[in-house]
Amino acid sequence: MKVMHIHFGKEGGAERFFVNLVNALHDRGIEQRALIRPDRSWRKDIEGSATIYEGIFRRISLSRFLLKWRMNRILHDFKPDVIMTWQLRASRFMPAHAKAFRISRLGDYPEHLGYYTNVETLVCITPDIATKVRELGWKRDVEVIANFTRATPVAAVDRASMQTPADAFVVVGMGRFVKRKGFDGLIRAVKKVEGAYLWLVGDGPERAQLEQLTDGLGMRDRVRFAGWQPNAYGYLAAADVFAINSSHEPLGNVCFEGWGAGKPTISSRAEGPSWVMTDESDALMVDCGDDDGLANAIRRLRDDYALRERLSAGGRETLRTRFSEKAITDAYLDLFSRGIAKR
């Protein structure tokens, strides 16, 4: 089986899952090629699993015609059984290639369906996204396939390198610095918890505002900005708790990162986490935007080692039973096979 991926994303959870799936499919014997943006930090992570091409798709540019010509050459030479596009921009570039089964993976709620003209099947990462797609009028096939993580416990970064005491209680937040991720609320919540430190691993357009908030609250001595890290698991390994504070989170690999690293997780009751997680079983859940509730959850975990252990074990069990690499990869392979059989 041969799969052609088209992915014009930058850096974030969607890109981490792209890397995970490409490598998992390679391990199952799938021949793959991928068209991605130039200079991606994660390119090296898939070089052993796929032949890589680089290009930039711009809606109004002569370069789009050159890229389309290149894609036609690749399809002619490679003859893929499946073409899989990732997110909006790549889906807009989906070729009308009738010889391949054409699918698009949706990691968020679409505003409209205009990007998916040449797509046969939409893969939605939660049932809620699938419902939204149907409400928008999608009449073709829909599949719900979640994510998995390849996160495993790794060596912890040295806390001294983060100017953090060895005995401090450390909370990690991770992701792209945009408003909906709620890092501002996480900073305010940690301020309410005596002695707690916060490491923010990531970057994005809200970084300056988050740094200003940190200074304004007098939190510079307890908040650390680690920047974007190609492998963030060492930071998770050095932490005590992983926190998700999104006001809107369709699913995201972030829901699985803490569990994969063996850490207890606190999460807001955003869409994806509410589907994935069970309060008091594998996570502590708090209402979106509830800084006091988030602070109370952090205090509970700081003060209750047995609770931390119980939630960590619950998270590992949820990953094993619902979101394992084998189960998710099997679901994609089954979808590919069914689509190819219809050709």
Buried (B, 14 or more C-beta within 10 A) or exposed (E): BBBBBBBBBEBBBBBBBBBBBBBBBBEEEBBBBBBBBEEBEBBEBBEEBBEBBEBEBEEEEEEBEEBBEBBEEBBEEBEBBBBBBBBBBBBBBBBEBEEBBBBBBBBBBBEEBEBBEBBBBBBBBBEBBBBBBEEEEBEEBBBBBBBBBBBEEBEBBEBEEBEBEEEBBBBBBBBBBBBBBBBBBBBBBBBBBEEBBBBBBBBBEBBEEBBEBBEEBEBEEBBBBBEBBEEBBBBBBBBBBBBBBBBBBBBBBBBBBBBBBBBBBBBBBBBBBBBBBEEEBBBBBBEBEBBEBBBBBBBBBBEEEEBBEBBBBBBBEBBEEEBBBEBBBBBBBEBBEEBBEEE
